[in-house]
Amino acid sequence: MPIAVVPNFALAAPEIFLALAAMALLVTGAFMNERSAARVTSYGGVLALLVTAGIVLSMNKASRMTFGETFIFDGFAAFMKVMILVSAAAVVFMAKEYLIRHEIDRFEFPILVMLATLGMIMMVSANDFIALYLGLELQSLALYVIASFQRDGTRSAEAGLKYFVLGALASGMLLYGMSLVYGFAGTTGFVPLADLFAHGGAPTGVIVGIVFILAGLAFKVSAVPFHMWTPDVYEGAPTPVTALFAVAPKIAAMGLLIRVMVGPFGDLGGQWQQIVIFISIASMILGAVAAINQRNIKRLMAYSSIGNMGYALIGLAVAAEAADPVIRADGIRNMLIFLAIYVFMNVGTFAVILTMRRGGRMIEDIDGLAGLSKTNPLMALCLGVFMFSMAGIPPFAGFLGKLYIFQSAVQAGLFPLAIIGVLASVVAAFYYIRIVKVMYFDAADEAFDSPIGMEMKSILVISFIFVTFFILFPVPLIAGATRATASLLGG
Amino acid sequence: MIVASLAFYLFATVLVAAAVMVISAKNPVHSVLFLILAFFNAAGLFVLLGAEFLAMILVVVYVGAVAVLFLFVVMMLDISFTELRQGFLQYLPLGALVGIILLVELVLVYGGFAISPDVEGRLAAPMPTPDTVTNTHAIGQIIYTHYIYFFQAAGMILLVAMIGAIVLTHRSRGGVHRQKIADQIARRPSDSVEIVKVPTGRGI
């Protein structure tokens, strides 16, 4: 325990700002009349999330710690935080119309999303197991509530309850793992833990603890074999909430996973690499095979996200191979690039799903998209591009993401991962392209309700431009990911 | 010192006895009352240890708030605990087996437990002596200085729990008649009373 000095609060400026903004909006919302309160907190929430992202960007990215080495801010944290904040802002932005239509436009929704986001950005800055757990719990608790936000619908309530029970189980496993690590190593801080294990080798108790921690975090990124909750929760939760689940918490949990595995346990790579490889392969295969029979597009996206997490975990498996620092850094960098592209594709796809409405009712069937190319050619083009991108077809962004990841796997000599990854993505291409086929070649159904609203349009256009033209201008993202990786491994 | 030992044994015996009564009393209200007795005795033990702040907090928070809340819940929920306990004998052998296994494991673990001889030197932050730092001061230093980040994060989690509970359970029900004093005062007899001349023998 370091001697008490005033901690450097400036490093936590984004967290402090977001927390204060959420509380200010809460008070504002509580004192306004119900109708206008929802609108004010919604716009205020988007603004606060974007301002927080601006604060993160404006901060000095050098790796620094505060609060007795329990909180770290570095380029890696900044990269992850910007992704989380921007995707959460996009979701709040898109959600307003859906919430109004379903008469659940209560002013607490944006505030709960902000608090969940606060938990996420605390997670990626955690440098101690207690800080990690507190951030994770803050995120999860807020997400349980918004999963059952449509509380009069049984499916939403079911989704919330399922997520809550299984999430509590995962938290329990995570805590048990942490307690084992603490019991055998005598500290919860990542810095002392990294020092302890720097010479390789750790007591068996620590290894068992790492396994439990990995299991708990695998639940949060919905990787096989801890994925069971994903399809049901995605299907039952209100669609904007599903959109949030598909992006922000995944990014946060992946950031956490990288920080924990590469930081304190980085020199024990040989011990946990097999687990990550297994989780990665199982997720890729399940994500590809189980989605084939899905008729509901939200369930399909659930399996798609399971598969995508499998691809992302390849990067972590590469990072465990500590032999060559360059390959190791490449693995993490490519994982970050993959995740950033994943965010754009998913936000875009969910913007389309949120506009699938006929006569005021949401359509969730894939067959409901039939003939979209005739009734709404622009939207069909956008969704088609997102689907081709997710299937990994050039020249779209998703292709490059997968290419980089597989390249890393090959460089690190992890050929089974690369081969299974390619095969799984061929299988997965079937169901992505089937959506394109339904849109372009099936007999036209009734048109969706229009107009689709300015929010959806802007989100769609931004994601579309990113996914289509990323191949021409990949440098900014790659440079950002490279800096983030360097600050993670160098610091 | 004999007084202190006597007090310790008194508090400890009553504490254990009260704790046993909490789980064995037939009436759940009695259970809660025994729980309060147990809290008071635990507070007495804290005082003996010199942790008077914790003792006060225990009484104020646990007896004053938590136990009273329990009492309300127990009285309002009207759970029949005798029904819950019906399968007790049936599950006793299995429960006893699990308990014995746990006990054996604990004995094994503590049998192999050894305290490092140089543990004193390894303490990173030596404990402050009660002569220089008071209880309250020491706890404040830990919560508000060393662990300020954790403390604030825990506060945010509690805030989310509060918002969540309100969002998920509070609903504005229809058909509730609220008192509107202005309307009541503004009411005239002509608004609510209609005088009808009823012809004899015809009805309305």
Interface residues (C-beta under 8 A of the other chain):
Chain A: M1 A4 P7 A12 A19 M23 L26 F67 G68 T70 F71 R106 E108 I111 L112 L115 L118 G119 M122 I130 A131 L134 G135 E137 L138 L141 A142 Y144 V145 S148 F149 R151
Chain B: A124 A125 Q141 T145 H146 I148 Y149 F150 Q152 A153 A154 M156 I157 L159 V160 A161 I163 G164 I166 V167 L168
